[in-house]
Amino acid sequence: MSMIVYGTKRLGLIVPSGNSVAETELRAMLPPAMTMLTTRLALCGSSEAELLAMLTDLDRAATLVGHAEPDVIAFHCTAVSTFAPHLAAEIRARITASTGRPAIATADAILAAFQVLGTRRVLLVTPYIQPVHLREIDYLTANGLSVTGGGYMGIDLNTEMARLDPSSIAAQARQAAHGIAADACFISCTAIRSAGLIKDLEAELGMPVITSNQVLAWYALRTLGSPQTVPGFGRLFDRSGI
């Protein structure tokens, strides 16, 4: 008989409808003892109107995943949760009001990771269009961080982001880091294949590297007080304080 692990902890996950990467990366970084329960909200593009419209059906989506009784529900979209300094708290409050369950957002995980790593100066690398990239800089700045360098690729659609070859993401990070003083490199976006780059880039750049999917996996474990980690995904897990 095959061994099936049903898990002792349950992570509810709300992701953009066009994202085909996040669940695969998260599953690789979460221990078998954590079950992942996923639902979607409509989002394929990156315009301001599309990003904010993702929240239209948030309460219903949260209610549906809440039916499976997760221990925590994560709203997992970097561009939406960092859209404005106040928005992540509002998203969490709506999820909890709809479900009675604790909630986290990608933006929370990012800030917690930087705090644990002692980061003040950030190298920000994204696939985004310029307005999304600039809003993320504003969000980090509003939370006491300094973005000292980085770059964006100008990609609009989640499906195009998913097709990015990881080697092109690594090359972007290397180029952005050249001659820049930073405490950590943040490769932002839940829809790109970046988790497998973390270990080698950390060795090459000489600084911690975090990604949107990595920080969400780490923060979910931390939120649930889980001592289990999966090796090979960067200094953040080594210094997690879980």
C-alpha positions as CSV (number, residue, x, y, z in Angstrom):
1,M,0.0,0.0,0.0
2,S,1.3,3.5,-0.9
3,M,2.1,5.8,2.0
4,I,-0.2,8.8,2.0
5,V,0.5,11.7,4.4
6,Y,-2.6,13.6,5.2
7,G,-0.9,16.1,7.4
8,T,-1.4,17.3,11.0
9,K,-1.6,21.0,10.0
10,R,-3.7,22.6,7.3
11,L,-2.7,25.7,5.3
12,G,-5.5,27.4,3.4
13,L,-4.2,29.3,0.4
14,I,-5.8,31.9,-1.8
15,V,-3.8,32.6,-5.0
16,P,-4.3,34.5,-8.3
17,S,-6.3,32.5,-10.8
18,G,-3.5,32.8,-13.5
19,N,-0.7,31.5,-11.2
20,S,0.5,28.1,-12.1
21,V,3.7,28.2,-10.0
22,A,3.0,29.0,-6.4
23,E,1.5,25.7,-5.3
24,T,4.3,23.6,-6.8
25,E,7.0,25.7,-5.1
26,L,5.2,25.9,-1.8
27,R,4.6,22.1,-1.8
28,A,8.4,21.6,-2.3
29,M,9.2,23.9,0.7
30,L,6.5,22.7,3.1
31,P,7.0,19.5,5.2
32,P,4.7,16.5,4.5
33,A,3.0,17.1,7.8
34,M,1.4,20.3,6.4
35,T,-1.6,19.9,4.1
36,M,-2.2,22.7,1.5
37,L,-5.8,23.6,0.6
38,T,-6.0,26.0,-2.3
39,T,-8.6,28.3,-3.8
40,R,-8.4,31.1,-6.4
41,L,-9.4,34.7,-7.1
42,A,-9.5,36.2,-10.5
43,L,-6.2,37.8,-11.5
44,C,-4.2,37.3,-14.7
45,G,-2.8,40.8,-15.5
46,S,-1.1,43.5,-13.5
47,S,-3.0,46.7,-14.1
48,E,-4.1,48.7,-11.0
49,A,-7.8,47.9,-11.8
50,E,-7.1,44.1,-12.1
51,L,-5.0,44.0,-8.9
52,L,-7.7,45.7,-6.8
53,A,-10.5,43.7,-8.5
54,M,-8.9,40.5,-7.1
55,L,-10.3,41.5,-3.7
56,T,-13.9,41.7,-4.9
57,D,-14.7,38.1,-4.1
58,L,-12.2,37.7,-1.2
59,D,-14.9,37.0,1.4
60,R,-16.5,34.2,-0.6
61,A,-13.2,32.6,-1.5
62,A,-12.1,32.7,2.1
63,T,-15.4,31.2,3.2
64,L,-15.0,28.3,0.8
65,V,-11.5,27.4,1.8
66,G,-12.6,27.9,5.4
67,H,-15.0,25.1,5.0
68,A,-12.0,22.7,5.1
69,E,-11.0,24.1,8.5
70,P,-7.5,25.2,7.8
71,D,-5.3,26.2,10.8
72,V,-4.4,29.5,9.0
73,I,-5.5,31.0,5.7
74,A,-2.8,32.8,3.5
75,F,-3.7,35.4,1.0
76,H,-0.8,34.8,-1.4
77,C,-0.2,37.6,-3.9
78,T,2.7,39.9,-3.6
79,A,1.5,42.7,-5.9
80,V,-1.9,43.0,-4.2
81,S,-0.8,42.6,-0.6
82,T,1.9,45.2,-1.0
83,F,-0.3,47.6,-3.0
84,A,-0.6,50.0,-0.1
85,P,0.8,49.9,3.5
86,H,-2.7,49.3,5.0
87,L,-4.0,46.7,2.6
88,A,-2.6,43.5,4.1
89,A,-4.2,44.2,7.4
90,E,-7.6,44.8,5.7
91,I,-7.2,41.5,3.8
92,R,-6.4,39.6,7.0
93,A,-9.4,41.2,8.8
94,R,-11.8,40.3,6.0
95,I,-10.6,36.7,5.9
96,T,-10.9,36.2,9.6
97,A,-14.3,37.9,9.7
98,S,-15.5,35.5,7.0
99,T,-14.1,32.3,8.5
100,G,-13.2,32.8,12.1
101,R,-9.7,31.6,11.1
102,P,-6.4,33.4,11.6
103,A,-5.0,34.9,8.4
104,I,-1.7,35.9,6.9
105,A,-0.6,37.7,3.7
106,T,2.5,37.6,1.6
107,A,3.3,41.2,2.6
108,D,3.4,40.1,6.3
109,A,5.8,37.3,5.4
110,I,8.2,39.6,3.5
111,L,8.5,42.0,6.4
112,A,8.9,39.3,9.0
113,A,11.7,37.7,6.9
114,F,13.6,40.9,6.6
115,Q,13.3,41.4,10.4
116,V,14.7,38.0,11.1
117,L,17.5,38.5,8.7
118,G,18.4,41.9,10.0
119,T,17.8,43.5,6.6
120,R,17.8,47.3,6.1
121,R,19.0,47.6,2.5
122,V,17.1,45.6,-0.1
123,L,18.0,44.6,-3.7
124,L,14.5,44.3,-5.3
125,V,14.3,42.1,-8.4
126,T,10.9,41.6,-10.1
127,P,9.3,40.5,-13.3
128,Y,6.7,43.3,-13.0
129,I,5.6,46.2,-15.1
130,Q,7.0,49.5,-13.8
131,P,4.0,50.7,-11.7
132,V,3.9,47.4,-9.7
133,H,7.6,47.5,-9.2
134,L,7.5,51.1,-8.0
135,R,4.6,50.4,-5.6
136,E,6.5,47.6,-4.1
137,I,9.5,50.0,-3.5
138,D,7.0,52.4,-1.8
139,Y,5.7,49.6,0.4
140,L,9.1,48.6,1.5
141,T,10.2,52.2,2.1
142,A,7.0,52.8,4.2
143,N,8.0,49.9,6.4
144,G,11.5,51.3,7.1
145,L,13.5,49.5,4.4
146,S,15.8,51.1,1.8
147,V,15.7,49.7,-1.7
148,T,19.3,50.4,-2.9
149,G,19.0,48.7,-6.3
150,G,17.3,46.2,-8.5
151,G,15.2,46.1,-11.6
152,Y,12.0,44.9,-13.3
153,M,11.3,43.0,-16.5
154,G,8.1,44.7,-17.6
155,I,5.9,41.5,-17.8
156,D,2.2,42.0,-17.3
157,L,0.6,38.5,-17.3
158,N,0.9,35.7,-14.7
159,T,1.2,33.1,-17.5
160,E,4.1,35.0,-19.1
161,M,5.8,35.2,-15.7
162,A,5.4,31.4,-15.3
163,R,7.2,30.9,-18.6
164,L,10.3,32.8,-17.5
165,D,13.3,30.5,-17.5
166,P,14.9,30.5,-14.1
167,S,18.2,31.2,-15.6
168,S,16.9,34.6,-16.8
169,I,15.7,35.4,-13.3
170,A,19.2,34.5,-11.9
171,A,20.9,36.7,-14.5
172,Q,18.6,39.6,-13.6
173,A,19.6,39.2,-9.9
174,R,23.3,39.0,-10.7
175,Q,23.2,42.1,-12.9
176,A,21.2,44.1,-10.4
177,A,23.6,43.1,-7.6
178,H,26.7,44.3,-9.4
179,G,28.3,47.1,-7.5
180,I,25.3,47.5,-5.1
181,A,25.5,47.5,-1.3
182,A,22.5,45.5,0.1
183,D,21.7,43.3,3.0
184,A,19.5,40.9,1.1
185,C,18.1,40.2,-2.4
186,F,14.4,40.0,-2.8
187,I,13.2,38.2,-5.9
188,S,9.5,39.2,-5.8
189,C,6.5,37.5,-7.3
190,T,4.6,34.3,-6.5
191,A,4.2,33.4,-10.2
192,I,7.9,32.9,-11.2
193,R,10.1,29.8,-10.9
194,S,12.6,31.2,-8.4
195,A,12.7,28.9,-5.3
196,G,15.3,26.6,-6.9
197,L,17.7,29.5,-7.4
198,I,18.0,30.6,-3.8
199,K,20.8,28.4,-2.5
200,D,23.2,29.0,-5.4
201,L,22.4,32.8,-5.6
202,E,23.1,33.2,-1.9
203,A,26.5,31.7,-2.4
204,E,27.2,33.8,-5.5
205,L,25.9,37.1,-4.2
206,G,27.1,36.8,-0.7
207,M,23.8,37.8,0.9
208,P,20.5,36.2,1.8
209,V,18.1,35.7,-1.0
210,I,14.3,35.6,-0.4
211,T,11.5,34.9,-2.8
212,S,7.7,35.4,-2.4
213,N,6.9,31.7,-2.3
214,Q,9.8,31.0,0.1
215,V,8.8,33.6,2.6
216,L,5.2,32.5,2.6
217,A,6.2,28.8,3.3
218,W,8.5,30.0,6.0
219,Y,6.0,32.4,7.6
220,A,3.2,29.8,7.5
221,L,5.4,27.4,9.4
222,R,6.4,30.1,11.9
223,T,2.8,31.2,12.4
224,L,1.8,27.6,13.2
225,G,4.8,27.1,15.5
226,S,6.0,24.2,13.4
227,P,9.6,23.0,14.0
228,Q,9.8,21.2,10.7
229,T,11.6,22.7,7.7
230,V,12.7,21.4,4.4
231,P,16.5,22.0,3.8
232,G,18.0,23.7,0.7
233,F,15.9,26.8,0.4
234,G,18.2,29.5,1.9
235,R,19.4,31.2,5.0
236,L,16.0,32.3,6.0
237,F,15.0,28.8,7.0
238,D,18.4,28.4,8.8
239,R,17.8,31.5,10.8
240,S,14.0,31.3,11.1
241,G,13.5,31.2,14.8
242,I,10.6,28.7,14.2
